[in-house]
């Protein structure tokens, strides 16, 4: 656990505690942030919650206790997006102390576990597996993996939806909601300025080492790569001095990191085009095999999802076209 003062002056010091939680199911350890604890002038706030397993819940309870807090003491939870490793424990925290759970309106139905919204996403995801050309045995492997992780979403929470431009009170300052779709439909950062510095809790919009998955991580996102590239430009426009991501440690040059990720996607688009030129006609699955090789666990979903995001982008740019045939798998070729 890394204690960091993010805002200070002669009058006060507001401390954020960086808490890292185990996450063996998806993308490695999660970063959640506690601030305002023990401060009469600020609400006790938790940014993201970690995944809903007994071990992770115990880790988080112990971490809060070590800082003089508890689930019941949390006044508000700011969720960056709906993914289980970020929102899984929100319902349990709220049940202990009636915390207000904030999340962007696009992801609110997923955290409140609205049956229609969850079913619609699952139906769309199942359809995409066929459209991407995923073999039956890999579909079965993916479904087995997802089935063994049932329950990671935790209990539902009564959420308060937010929109782009809304603000949330953090005591000494307000955080602005910045909608950054791509990795998830409702991914949002919480940006603030204090003492001349601009910072933000950014979830998985920008990560310090890996690039966030687009296309497979949330199949509700239309034109996922374009939306994500637009979000990266918006991160640049925020001109942040520091970003607090959903995994690993702080990013001290967020603008440069956003540009690096955009350049990475430019390079990947060229690699996708190379695969199309080599194979003539492709599916998202055949492109993912060429890019990533064999895939296991959640990457069986994320790999072809990422390939689809690039193929879809190239179709909209007029570089590729979909082949008109009767098969369930969508094929692409040069336009």
C-alpha positions in Angstrom: 0.0 0.0 0.0 1.5 3.3 -1.1 0.5 6.5 0.8 0.7 9.6 -1.3 -0.3 13.2 -0.6 -2.0 14.5 -3.7 -3.1 17.9 -2.5 -1.4 20.1 0.0 -1.1 23.7 1.2 -0.2 25.5 4.4 -3.9 25.1 5.4 -4.5 21.4 4.9 -3.2 18.2 3.4 -5.6 15.8 1.7 -4.1 12.3 1.5 -5.0 9.6 -0.9 -4.1 6.0 0.0 -3.2 3.8 -3.0 -4.4 0.3 -2.2 -3.4 -2.6 -4.5 -5.7 -5.6 -4.5 -5.2 -9.1 -5.9 -6.8 -9.9 -9.2 -5.9 -13.3 -10.6 -8.9 -13.5 -12.9 -8.2 -10.7 -15.4 -5.4 -8.1 -15.8 -3.4 -8.3 -12.6 -3.5 -6.3 -9.4 -6.1 -3.6 -9.1 -5.5 -0.1 -7.8 -8.2 1.5 -5.7 -7.9 4.8 -3.9 -9.1 6.0 -0.5 -9.3 9.6 0.4 -10.9 11.9 3.0 -10.6 9.3 5.8 -10.7 10.9 9.2 -11.2 14.3 7.7 -14.3 16.3 8.9 -14.1 18.5 5.9 -14.1 15.8 3.3 -16.3 12.7 2.6 -14.6 9.4 2.9 -14.3 8.3 -0.7 -13.2 5.1 -2.4 -12.4 5.2 -6.1 -13.1 1.7 -7.5 -13.5 -1.4 -5.3 -11.8 -4.5 -6.6 -13.3 -7.8 -7.6 -15.9 -9.6 -5.5 -14.1 -12.6 -4.1 -13.8 -13.4 -0.4 -10.1 -13.0 -0.4 -10.1 -9.6 -2.1 -13.0 -8.4 0.1 -10.8 -9.4 3.1 -7.8 -7.6 1.6 -9.9 -4.4 1.2 -11.4 -4.6 4.6 -7.9 -5.0 6.2 -6.5 -2.1 4.1 -9.3 0.2 5.1 -9.0 -0.8 8.7 -5.3 0.0 8.6 -6.1 3.5 7.7 -8.9 4.0 10.2 -11.8 3.3 7.8 -14.2 0.5 7.1 -16.9 -0.4 4.6 -19.4 1.2 6.8 -17.4 4.4 7.0 -17.2 5.0 3.3 -19.5 7.9 2.3 -19.2 7.5 -1.5 -17.8 5.2 -4.1 -16.7 6.6 -7.4 -16.6 3.8 -10.0 -14.6 4.4 -13.2 -16.5 1.7 -15.1 -18.6 -1.5 -14.6 -16.0 -4.2 -15.0 -16.1 -6.6 -12.1 -12.5 -6.0 -11.1 -13.4 -2.3 -10.6 -17.0 -2.5 -9.3 -17.4 -5.9 -7.8 -17.4 -4.9 -4.2 -19.5 -1.7 -4.6 -22.7 -3.5 -3.5 -21.1 -5.0 -0.4 -19.7 -1.6 0.7 -23.0 0.1 0.2 -24.8 -2.7 2.2 -22.5 -2.1 5.2 -23.0 1.7 5.4 -25.3 3.0 2.7 -22.5 4.7 0.7 -23.6 6.6 -2.5 -22.3 4.7 -5.5 -21.5 6.9 -8.5 -21.0 5.7 -12.0 -21.5 7.0 -15.5 -25.0 6.5 -16.8 -23.9 4.2 -19.6 -22.6 1.7 -17.1 -25.1 2.2 -14.4 -27.4 -0.7 -15.5 -24.5 -3.1 -15.4 -23.6 -2.3 -11.7 -27.3 -2.2 -10.7 -27.5 -5.6 -12.5 -30.5 -4.6 -14.5 -31.7 -7.9 -15.9 -32.6 -6.6 -19.4 -29.3 -4.8 -19.8 -27.2 -7.8 -18.7 -29.1 -10.1 -20.9 -28.8 -7.8 -23.9 -25.0 -7.6 -23.4 -24.7 -11.4 -23.0 -26.8 -12.0 -26.2 -24.7 -9.5 -28.2 -21.5 -11.1 -26.9 -22.6 -14.6 -27.9 -23.5 -13.3 -31.4 -20.1 -11.6 -31.8 -18.3 -14.9 -31.1 -19.9 -16.3 -34.2 -19.4 -13.2 -36.2 -15.8 -13.1 -35.3 -15.4 -16.6 -36.6 -14.4 -18.1 -33.2 -14.2 -21.9 -33.4 -16.7 -23.9 -31.4 -14.0 -25.4 -29.1 -12.6 -22.0 -28.2 -16.1 -20.7 -27.6 -16.6 -23.6 -25.2 -13.3 -22.9 -23.5 -14.2 -19.2 -23.1 -17.7 -20.0 -21.7 -16.1 -22.5 -19.3 -13.7 -19.8 -18.1 -16.5 -17.2 -17.7 -18.7 -19.8 -15.9 -16.0 -20.5 -13.3 -15.9 -16.8 -12.5 -19.6 -16.3 -11.9 -20.2 -14.1 -8.9 -17.2 -11.8 -9.5 -19.7 -9.0 -10.1 -20.8 -9.2 -6.5 -24.1 -8.0 -5.3 -26.0 -5.3 -7.1 -25.7 -1.7 -5.9 -28.2 1.2 -5.9 -26.3 3.5 -8.2 -26.4 7.3 -8.8 -25.8 7.8 -12.5 -23.5 10.6 -13.7 -23.1 12.3 -17.0 -20.1 14.0 -18.7 -19.4 17.3 -17.1 -21.1 16.5 -13.7 -19.1 17.1 -10.6 -18.7 15.1 -7.4 -17.8 16.8 -4.1 -14.5 15.6 -2.6 -14.4 18.1 0.2 -11.6 20.5 -0.6 -12.3 20.4 -4.3 -14.8 19.0 -6.8 -14.0 16.3 -9.3 -15.4 16.6 -12.8 -16.8 13.6 -14.6 -15.0 13.1 -18.0 -16.6 10.4 -20.2 -13.9 8.3 -21.9 -15.6 5.5 -23.8 -13.8 2.8 -25.6 -12.6 0.1 -23.2 -16.1 0.4 -21.6 -19.2 2.2 -22.8 -19.4 4.2 -19.5 -15.7 4.5 -18.6 -15.2 7.9 -16.9 -12.4 9.7 -15.3 -12.7 12.0 -12.2 -10.5 15.0 -12.9 -9.7 17.8 -10.5 -7.4 20.8 -10.1 -5.7 22.0 -7.0 -2.8 24.3 -6.3 -2.2 24.6 -10.0 -2.0 20.9 -10.7 -4.4 18.9 -12.8 -4.9 15.2 -11.9 -7.5 12.5 -12.5 -8.5 9.0 -11.4 -8.7 7.4 -14.9 -9.5 3.8 -14.4 -8.5 1.8 -17.4 -8.7 4.7 -19.9 -4.9 5.0 -19.8 -2.6 2.4 -18.2 1.1 2.8 -17.4 2.3 -0.5 -19.1 -0.4 -2.4 -20.9 -2.9 -1.0 -23.4 -6.5 -1.3 -22.4 -8.5 -3.8 -24.5 -11.0 -2.4 -27.0 -13.7 -4.4 -28.8 -13.8 -7.4 -26.5 -13.9 -5.8 -23.1 -17.4 -4.3 -23.6 -19.3 -5.4 -26.7 -21.9 -2.7 -26.2 -19.4 0.0 -27.5 -20.2 0.9 -31.1 -17.1 1.7 -33.3 -14.9 0.9 -30.3 -11.5 1.8 -31.7 -12.7 5.2 -33.0 -14.4 6.0 -29.6 -11.2 5.0 -27.8 -9.0 7.1 -30.0 -11.3 10.1 -29.4 -11.0 9.4 -25.7 -7.2 9.4 -25.9 -7.4 12.8 -27.6 -9.6 14.0 -24.8 -7.1 12.7 -22.2 -4.5 14.8 -24.0 -6.8 17.9 -23.9 -7.1 17.5 -20.1 -3.3 18.4 -19.8 -3.0 16.3 -16.7 0.1 16.5 -14.5 -0.6 13.1 -13.0 -3.1 10.3 -13.6 -4.2 7.6 -11.2 -4.9 4.4 -13.2 -6.9 1.3 -12.3 -3.8 -0.9 -12.4 -0.2 -0.3 -11.2 1.1 3.0 -10.1 0.6 6.7 -11.0 1.3 8.0 -14.5 3.4 11.2 -14.3 3.2 12.1 -18.0 -0.4 11.2 -19.0 -0.4 13.2 -22.2 2.6 11.4 -23.5 1.2 8.1 -22.4 -2.0 8.7 -24.3 -0.1 9.6 -27.4 2.0 6.5 -27.1 -1.1 4.3 -26.9 -2.6 6.0 -29.9 0.6 5.4 -31.8 0.5 1.7 -30.7 -3.0 1.5 -32.3 -1.7 3.1 -35.5 1.0 0.4 -35.6 -1.6 -2.4 -34.9 -3.8 -1.1 -37.7 -0.9 -1.5 -40.1 -0.3 -5.0 -38.8 -4.0 -5.9 -39.4 -3.7 -4.6 -42.9 -0.6 -6.7 -43.5 -2.6 -9.8 -42.4 -5.4 -8.9 -44.8 -2.9 -8.4 -47.7 -1.3 -11.8 -46.8 -4.5 -13.8 -46.4 -6.8 -12.1 -48.9 -9.9 -12.6 -46.8 -9.9 -12.6 -43.0 -12.1 -12.9 -39.9 -11.5 -11.3 -36.6 -10.4 -14.7 -35.3 -7.9 -15.3 -38.0 -6.5 -11.8 -37.5 -6.2 -12.3 -33.8 -4.4 -15.6 -34.4 -1.9 -13.8 -36.6 -1.4 -11.0 -34.1 -1.5 -12.8 -30.8 -1.1 -16.5 -31.4 -2.8 -19.0 -29.1 -5.2 -17.4 -26.6 -6.4 -18.6 -23.2 -8.9 -17.4 -20.5 -10.3 -13.9 -20.9 -8.0 -13.3 -23.9 -10.0 -15.7 -26.0 -12.6 -12.8 -25.9 -10.2 -9.9 -25.9 -8.0 -11.0 -28.7 -10.6 -11.2 -31.5 -12.4 -8.3 -30.0 -9.4 -6.1 -30.5 -9.0 -7.5 -34.0 -12.6 -6.7 -34.7 -12.2 -3.1 -33.4 -9.4 -2.5 -36.0 -11.2 -4.3 -38.8 -14.4 -2.3 -38.1 -12.4 0.9 -38.0 -10.8 0.1 -41.4 -14.2 -0.6 -42.9 -15.5 2.8 -41.8 -12.4 4.4 -43.2 -13.1 2.8 -46.6 -9.9 0.7 -46.6 -11.7 -2.7 -46.1 -15.1 -4.0 -46.9 -17.2 -6.8 -45.5 -17.6 -9.8 -47.9 -21.2 -10.5 -48.7 -21.7 -14.2 -47.9 -24.2 -16.3 -46.0 -21.9 -17.5 -43.2 -22.2 -16.4 -39.6 -18.6 -15.3 -39.6 -18.0 -11.9 -41.1 -15.2 -11.8 -43.6 -13.2 -8.8 -44.6 -11.1 -8.0 -47.7 -9.4 -4.9 -49.2 -11.9 -2.5 -50.6 
